[in-house]
């Protein structure tokens, strides 16, 4: 059972429901225990392989913001491959959690290497891209990119789950800051049932090739495991990773 004192992030009060359908990428119809059917915002625009099964238990958050067209947000889904496991599907959340993790210095591989955290910093040749976090205060700055991984095969997390030209571009831009700076790709493994991490070569072979090239040039890969529960998010440490 999760110890709430160890949570990096605590969810607001969530509502349980059952997934009826996901459609138009951004929408999900969910039945609440009362029988009411709501339409929730789905922040994950990818294929959501294995994490959008009709009839699955889900949890949604509610916003009181009157300007929102859809007050509910789909936060997580329960999968039952081996034992029931909650998987975070709100792709807007990982960066918020990582910012808290950086502030709390819970990731040992980074903890002693920065004193300042700057989100969404422009970088790259044309300064048109934004790195998720720039960590400074040590000998070399750290350019840190965050990717959410929800796809699993047995106990292995995979990223990506579809062709991602944007993800390929991020790898190229991280390679460009080496060796003057540290470049880190942090994979936010959005489920507690994965002990290993691999590139999703079957879904985007070009991404896998670029990742291996980047690693050979000095890119650091941190496949961070997280436990997701309706209470909140807890850091579990690193998954094993081999190119």
C-alpha positions as CSV (number, residue, x, y, z in Angstrom):
1,X,0.0,0.0,0.0
2,X,1.3,3.5,-0.8
3,X,2.5,5.6,2.1
4,X,1.0,9.0,1.4
5,X,3.9,10.6,3.2
6,X,6.2,9.4,0.3
7,X,4.0,10.9,-2.5
8,X,5.7,13.3,-4.8
9,X,2.3,14.5,-6.1
10,X,-1.1,14.2,-4.5
11,X,-4.2,14.1,-6.7
12,X,-7.2,16.3,-5.9
13,X,-10.3,14.2,-5.0
14,X,-11.0,11.9,-7.9
15,X,-14.1,10.2,-9.1
16,X,-14.2,6.5,-10.1
17,X,-15.9,5.4,-13.3
18,X,-15.9,2.9,-16.2
19,X,-14.6,3.7,-19.6
20,X,-17.3,3.5,-22.3
21,X,-15.3,4.8,-25.3
22,X,-12.4,7.0,-26.3
23,X,-12.8,8.9,-29.5
24,X,-11.6,11.9,-31.5
25,X,-8.3,11.6,-29.6
26,X,-9.3,14.2,-27.0
27,X,-12.6,12.7,-25.7
28,X,-13.6,9.8,-23.5
29,X,-17.1,8.8,-22.4
30,X,-17.1,7.5,-18.8
31,X,-19.9,6.1,-16.7
32,X,-19.9,7.1,-13.0
33,X,-21.2,4.8,-10.3
34,X,-24.4,6.8,-10.2
35,X,-25.1,5.8,-13.8
36,X,-24.4,9.3,-15.1
37,X,-22.4,9.4,-18.3
38,X,-19.8,12.2,-18.6
39,X,-17.4,13.2,-21.4
40,X,-13.9,13.8,-20.1
41,X,-10.9,15.4,-21.7
42,X,-8.2,13.0,-22.8
43,X,-4.8,14.7,-22.8
44,X,-3.1,11.7,-24.4
45,X,-3.4,12.1,-28.2
46,X,-1.5,8.9,-29.0
47,X,-2.8,5.4,-29.8
48,X,-2.9,4.5,-26.0
49,X,-2.2,0.8,-26.8
50,X,-3.3,-1.3,-23.9
51,X,-4.5,1.6,-21.8
52,X,-7.9,2.4,-23.4
53,X,-9.7,-0.9,-23.1
54,X,-13.5,-0.5,-22.9
55,X,-15.0,-1.5,-19.6
56,X,-11.9,-0.7,-17.6
57,X,-12.0,1.1,-14.3
58,X,-10.8,4.8,-14.6
59,X,-10.4,7.8,-12.4
60,X,-11.2,11.4,-13.4
61,X,-10.6,14.8,-11.8
62,X,-13.0,17.7,-11.9
63,X,-12.2,21.4,-12.5
64,X,-14.4,24.2,-11.3
65,X,-13.0,26.5,-13.9
66,X,-16.1,27.9,-15.7
67,X,-14.1,28.6,-18.9
68,X,-13.4,24.9,-19.4
69,X,-15.6,23.2,-22.0
70,X,-15.1,19.8,-20.4
71,X,-14.8,20.0,-16.6
72,X,-13.6,16.4,-16.2
73,X,-10.1,15.1,-17.1
74,X,-9.3,11.5,-17.5
75,X,-6.4,10.8,-15.1
76,X,-5.7,7.1,-15.0
77,X,-6.9,3.6,-16.0
78,X,-6.6,0.3,-14.3
79,X,-5.0,-2.6,-16.4
80,X,-5.1,-6.2,-15.3
81,X,-2.3,-8.0,-17.3
82,X,-0.8,-9.6,-14.2
83,X,-2.4,-7.9,-11.3
84,X,-4.5,-4.7,-11.2
85,X,-2.2,-1.7,-11.9
86,X,-3.1,2.0,-12.3
87,X,-1.6,3.7,-15.4
88,X,-1.5,7.4,-15.6
89,X,-2.8,8.7,-18.9
90,X,-2.9,12.4,-18.3
91,X,0.1,13.5,-20.4
92,X,0.0,17.0,-18.9
93,X,0.9,15.6,-15.5
94,X,4.5,14.1,-15.8
95,X,6.3,17.4,-16.2
96,X,4.5,18.8,-13.1
97,X,5.6,15.7,-11.2
98,X,9.1,15.9,-12.4
99,X,9.4,19.5,-11.4
100,X,8.3,18.5,-7.9
101,X,10.8,15.6,-8.0
102,X,13.6,18.0,-9.0
103,X,12.6,20.4,-6.2
104,X,12.6,17.6,-3.7
105,X,15.8,16.1,-5.2
106,X,14.5,12.6,-5.1
107,X,16.4,11.4,-8.3
108,X,19.9,10.6,-7.0
109,X,21.4,10.7,-10.5
110,X,20.7,14.4,-10.7
111,X,20.3,15.6,-7.1
112,X,23.8,16.9,-6.6
113,X,24.2,18.5,-10.0
114,X,22.0,21.7,-9.9
115,X,20.8,24.5,-7.7
116,X,18.4,26.2,-10.2
117,X,15.5,24.7,-12.1
118,X,14.3,26.5,-15.2
119,X,11.3,25.0,-17.2
120,X,10.6,25.5,-20.9
121,X,13.9,27.1,-21.9
122,X,14.4,27.9,-25.6
123,X,17.4,26.0,-27.2
124,X,18.5,24.5,-30.4
125,X,20.1,26.0,-33.5
126,X,17.2,28.3,-34.2
127,X,16.1,28.7,-30.6
128,X,12.6,27.5,-31.7
129,X,12.5,24.5,-29.4
130,X,12.0,24.4,-25.7
131,X,13.7,21.9,-23.4
132,X,11.5,20.7,-20.6
133,X,14.0,21.7,-17.9
134,X,17.4,23.4,-17.8
135,X,19.2,22.6,-14.6
136,X,22.1,24.9,-13.7
137,X,24.4,25.6,-10.8
138,X,27.1,22.9,-11.4
139,X,30.0,22.7,-13.8
140,X,27.9,21.8,-16.7
141,X,24.2,22.7,-17.3
142,X,21.8,19.8,-17.7
143,X,19.3,19.8,-20.5
144,X,16.5,17.5,-19.4
145,X,13.7,16.2,-21.6
146,X,10.7,14.3,-20.2
147,X,8.7,11.6,-22.1
148,X,5.7,9.7,-20.7
149,X,5.7,5.9,-21.3
150,X,2.5,4.0,-20.8
151,X,2.9,1.1,-23.3
152,X,4.0,-2.2,-21.7
153,X,4.9,-5.6,-22.9
154,X,5.1,-8.0,-20.0
155,X,7.2,-6.1,-17.5
156,X,8.9,-3.9,-20.0
157,X,8.0,-0.3,-20.6
158,X,8.3,1.0,-24.2
159,X,8.6,4.4,-25.8
160,X,7.4,5.5,-28.2
161,X,4.1,3.7,-29.1
162,X,3.8,5.4,-32.5
163,X,6.0,7.3,-34.9
164,X,7.1,10.5,-33.3
165,X,9.0,13.0,-35.5
166,X,8.9,15.5,-32.6
167,X,10.6,12.9,-30.3
168,X,13.2,12.3,-33.0
169,X,13.9,16.1,-33.2
170,X,14.3,16.2,-29.4
171,X,17.0,13.5,-29.5
172,X,18.8,15.4,-32.3
173,X,18.7,18.6,-30.3
174,X,19.9,17.0,-27.1
175,X,22.8,15.5,-29.0
176,X,23.7,19.0,-30.2
177,X,24.4,20.3,-26.7
178,X,26.9,17.6,-26.0
179,X,29.6,17.6,-24.7
180,X,29.5,21.1,-23.4
181,X,26.4,20.3,-21.4
182,X,24.8,17.2,-20.0
183,X,21.9,15.9,-22.0
184,X,19.3,13.7,-20.2
185,X,16.3,11.9,-21.5
186,X,14.0,11.0,-18.7
187,X,11.3,8.5,-19.5
188,X,8.4,8.8,-17.0
189,X,7.2,5.2,-16.7
190,X,3.6,5.9,-15.8
191,X,2.9,2.5,-14.1
192,X,4.5,0.5,-11.4
193,X,4.4,-2.9,-13.1
194,X,7.4,-2.4,-15.4
195,X,10.9,-3.2,-14.3
196,X,12.7,-2.7,-17.6
197,X,12.7,-0.1,-20.3
198,X,13.3,-0.5,-24.1
199,X,12.9,1.8,-27.1
200,X,9.7,0.9,-29.0
201,X,11.5,-0.2,-32.2
202,X,8.4,-1.9,-33.6
203,X,6.5,1.4,-33.4
204,X,9.2,3.9,-34.5
205,X,12.5,2.2,-35.6
206,X,14.0,5.6,-36.5
207,X,13.5,6.8,-33.0
208,X,15.3,3.7,-31.6
209,X,18.2,4.2,-34.0
210,X,18.5,7.9,-32.9
211,X,18.3,7.0,-29.2
212,X,21.1,4.5,-29.6
213,X,23.2,7.0,-31.5
214,X,22.5,9.6,-28.8
215,X,23.6,7.3,-26.0
216,X,26.8,6.5,-27.9
217,X,27.5,10.2,-27.9
218,X,26.9,10.7,-24.2
219,X,23.1,11.1,-23.8
220,X,22.1,10.0,-20.3
221,X,18.9,7.9,-20.1
222,X,16.9,7.8,-16.9
223,X,13.9,5.4,-17.1
224,X,12.1,6.5,-14.0
225,X,9.4,4.2,-12.5
226,X,6.4,5.7,-10.8
227,X,3.6,4.1,-8.8
228,X,0.2,5.7,-9.8
229,X,-2.7,5.5,-7.4
230,X,-5.9,7.5,-6.9
231,X,-4.1,9.1,-3.9
232,X,-1.0,10.3,-5.8
233,X,2.3,9.5,-7.5
234,X,5.3,7.9,-5.8
235,X,8.9,7.5,-7.2
236,X,10.1,3.9,-7.3
237,X,13.6,4.3,-8.8
238,X,15.1,3.4,-12.2
239,X,14.1,0.6,-14.5
240,X,16.9,-1.3,-16.1
241,X,17.8,0.0,-19.6
242,X,19.9,-1.5,-22.4
243,X,20.2,-0.2,-25.9
